[in-house]
């Protein structure tokens, strides 16, 4: 996986429009679950790639530091050899002075080489630093996007659960509508009313029968009184 590919994937994922994806999805919850899995895997891959890129950058920086330090050290050696050559030449040791001048030239050549290598690495280091910063920014956006995805999924699941509960409640209420004469409650109420009417009829019937008995008793009492009075008349 190249750095450009990593950067492209991170940028694409970080800029993904969740709401647009949800609008196009037949099952938003399944889409969010899949996006969460994809983001989690991609973030893990991107983190490894970014870590490798940062590692390469640190190596380049270390090499650049070593080249810079080497150039400084070769400069110090060149100066020391040159001064020694001047000192020997002043003392009449021309041959020895030439030897130290040659050492000074070698040191200066090494210094130039180290400086060249350091300068050559600087644009690469700058470019790598820019890539690393972009990758870090992209990763942070991906992590933020993953948090948004999880929150969106939790919200969606909660709303779906609430909607299903409301639908079940409304279905239950509809099935026992007390205003519906064809409902179970309506039929049960009719049955109770019939039972109540039947009991009232029996009570009324029982009451009328009792009244008739008392009326017959009263009639018998009157007949006995008449017979008694008739007997009294006959004995007078």
Secondary structure, DSSP 4 states (H G I P E B T S, - for coil): --HHHHHHHHHHHHT--HHHHHHH-SSHHHHHHHHHHHHHHHHHHHHHHHHHHHHHHHHHHHHHHHHHHHHHHHHHHHHHHHHHHHHHHHTT-HHHHHHHHHHHHHHHHHHHHHHHHHHHHHHHHHHHHHHHHHHHHHHHHHHHHHHHHHHHHHHHHHHHHHHHHHHHHHHHHHHT-TT-TTSHHHHHHHHHHHHHHHHHHHHHHHHHHHHHHHHHHHHHHHHHHHHHHHHHHHH-
